[in-house]
Amino acid sequence: MAQEKGGETPSQRYKRMKENINLWYQEMKEWNLSDEEIKILEPYYLPTYGTPAQQEELMMILMDDKICHFTLAEGNMARKVVAKKDMKKIPELHEKIVNQAPNPNFGEYVYETAIKPQLGYSFSLIHSLEYSYIGIQTVILATRFPEVYWNTACLRVDSGLDEDASSNYDKIAKAVGNMQNYGINIKSIDINKSGYMFEPDEENNAILFGLKGLTGVGGDVIQEIINVRPFNSFNDFQEKTNTNRTVTLALIKSGAFDEFSPREKVMEEYLRQISEPKKRITLQNFKRLADANLLPQEFNFHKRLFVFNKALKANCKINDMYAINGNYYDFYEEFFDISLLVPLEDGLGITQKVWDKMYKNKMQEVSNYFKQNQKEILQKYNNYLFKEQWDKYANGTISTWEMDALGTYVHEHELAHVKYDIYNIKNFSSQSEQPVSTFTFKRNGRDIPVYDTYRLIGTVVGKDLVKSTVNLLTPDSGVILVKFTKDYFAKYNRRISEMDENGVNKIVETGWFNRGSLIMVNGFRRGNTFVAKKYKKTNSHQLYKITEVHDDGTISITNARYGEEE
């Protein structure tokens, strides 16, 4: 229990007088309490060794006819004033106690020993009992079971991953990152073992990630998975469940199927399925093959012809004719017999039947090529379709996948191997909690300090739009709160849109503070917060976006938003 301010705490007083209850009687004698007054107080003070600490005890003392004879309503009002620390009403309560006591000295003693200590902290008997049970349970959990159970319980509370609540992915990421910073092993999701919440893995002294921490996966899907497991392979999972693409990709990225096969192999298997590989190449695939640049140069003319034919049918059809004018005439004249053209009202044209036959004859060359090289072109095309899916859903490292699926890392941080010394990056935990001032300058008669600055790097796992803060998961210090000015935060948090040729607004750059963004921030530490800052002479911008992480420990960065110059 906390003291009001300074002096002996109620718990210290309790211990002291429990060891020697005569100290309480000695105290009352020093206050010149009579034997009769002492007898009046004994029923309320002796059970707690001269330290009445509960709200119920406060009320009973004040309501005693031989002490202050408060009514029930007055006693409850006194409890509320003390419990809520309504300082404006404390003097009035103090005066009432002294005035209604048998004598002022007796009233002052009651106030000093039964009322005033509860201004530091006031608790009810009902809550004390409940929290005592919880306290005993936590002591047993912490001392009689392997530490992984205690760590798991703490992680469940810190992450807010309650079965009846929606998942707060920012909170989960922060809790997991801080746990890992303490050296606690967090394992990936296991499709056969993971439950809703974090579970202890006693055998490996690790905490198993909960399925509810998986981005975009709801309770119904989780229940379906739990109901039909165990699974003996990824294919077995697909046969037994009806999960959609989003859920399946999230499970793969999280490592849920690692027990069956390496994660990259499972991802490849699944993406080859959803890329819908072709079994045969025909002219129907010509456009996709052309767009993928999978046709030999000898078919460059046929690419142009394909576009010409499509435009002709879309724009130049007149009854059973195609009008051949302007640019269409120029292309036709270069490659086809103009004697086949006939006059139309506004120019020249060709019958659809004649043109379709000419087009088919030219494209037969491509069709023959497909037949002669079916196996080779089929393999190239299916590989292209697969790569298209891979680039869309599976770019990056396993760590990148985990950030996508879990909002945090189970494997090493994406920035774990960046060379700090090159970029003036520091370990946040090892820095002084108070910024170091190198010099000051005067402004309006005040000394303004200029602080030493350095850089932090990390992955954004959450943000607060009101407070202009970002939760940054660093490679070395867990999750750090980074504070920006409102204007600066707003500039880099906003999405940038641009009107396309069809008059539709399209997003050309998302904000830099979205979950998963890699950033580098310049500033200094103040307490447990990193304050983003640069001065005129600082050889750095305040914020950079990390666009690429290289194998040699270097990074590509930019300070410019879309449309700005570096």
Secondary structure as GFF3:
##gff-version 3
##sequence-region A 1 566
A	DSSP	alpha_helix	10	19	.	.	.	ID=ss1
A	DSSP	alpha_helix	22	30	.	.	.	ID=ss2
A	DSSP	alpha_helix	35	45	.	.	.	ID=ss3
A	DSSP	three_ten_helix	46	48	.	.	.	ID=ss4
A	DSSP	alpha_helix	55	63	.	.	.	ID=ss5
A	DSSP	alpha_helix	72	83	.	.	.	ID=ss6
A	DSSP	alpha_helix	90	100	.	.	.	ID=ss7
A	DSSP	alpha_helix	104	110	.	.	.	ID=ss8
A	DSSP	pi_helix	111	115	.	.	.	ID=ss9
A	DSSP	three_ten_helix	116	119	.	.	.	ID=ss10
A	DSSP	alpha_helix	125	144	.	.	.	ID=ss11
A	DSSP	alpha_helix	147	159	.	.	.	ID=ss12
A	DSSP	alpha_helix	169	181	.	.	.	ID=ss13
A	DSSP	beta_strand	186	187	.	.	.	ID=ss14
A	DSSP	beta_strand	199	201	.	.	.	ID=ss15
A	DSSP	three_ten_helix	202	204	.	.	.	ID=ss16
A	DSSP	beta_strand	206	208	.	.	.	ID=ss17
A	DSSP	three_ten_helix	211	213	.	.	.	ID=ss18
A	DSSP	alpha_helix	219	228	.	.	.	ID=ss19
A	DSSP	alpha_helix	234	240	.	.	.	ID=ss20
A	DSSP	alpha_helix	245	254	.	.	.	ID=ss21
A	DSSP	alpha_helix	263	274	.	.	.	ID=ss22
A	DSSP	three_ten_helix	283	285	.	.	.	ID=ss23
A	DSSP	alpha_helix	286	291	.	.	.	ID=ss24
A	DSSP	three_ten_helix	297	299	.	.	.	ID=ss25
A	DSSP	alpha_helix	300	315	.	.	.	ID=ss26
A	DSSP	beta_strand	317	318	.	.	.	ID=ss27
A	DSSP	beta_strand	321	323	.	.	.	ID=ss28
A	DSSP	alpha_helix	327	335	.	.	.	ID=ss29
A	DSSP	three_ten_helix	338	340	.	.	.	ID=ss30
A	DSSP	beta_strand	342	344	.	.	.	ID=ss31
A	DSSP	beta_strand	347	351	.	.	.	ID=ss32
A	DSSP	alpha_helix	352	372	.	.	.	ID=ss33
A	DSSP	alpha_helix	374	393	.	.	.	ID=ss34
A	DSSP	alpha_helix	398	406	.	.	.	ID=ss35
A	DSSP	alpha_helix	420	423	.	.	.	ID=ss36
A	DSSP	three_ten_helix	428	430	.	.	.	ID=ss37
A	DSSP	beta_strand	437	443	.	.	.	ID=ss38
A	DSSP	beta_strand	446	451	.	.	.	ID=ss39
A	DSSP	beta_strand	454	464	.	.	.	ID=ss40
A	DSSP	beta_strand	469	473	.	.	.	ID=ss41
A	DSSP	beta_strand	479	483	.	.	.	ID=ss42
A	DSSP	alpha_helix	486	493	.	.	.	ID=ss43
A	DSSP	beta_strand	496	499	.	.	.	ID=ss44
A	DSSP	beta_strand	505	509	.	.	.	ID=ss45
A	DSSP	beta_strand	518	526	.	.	.	ID=ss46
A	DSSP	beta_strand	529	532	.	.	.	ID=ss47
A	DSSP	beta_strand	543	549	.	.	.	ID=ss48
A	DSSP	beta_strand	555	558	.	.	.	ID=ss49
###
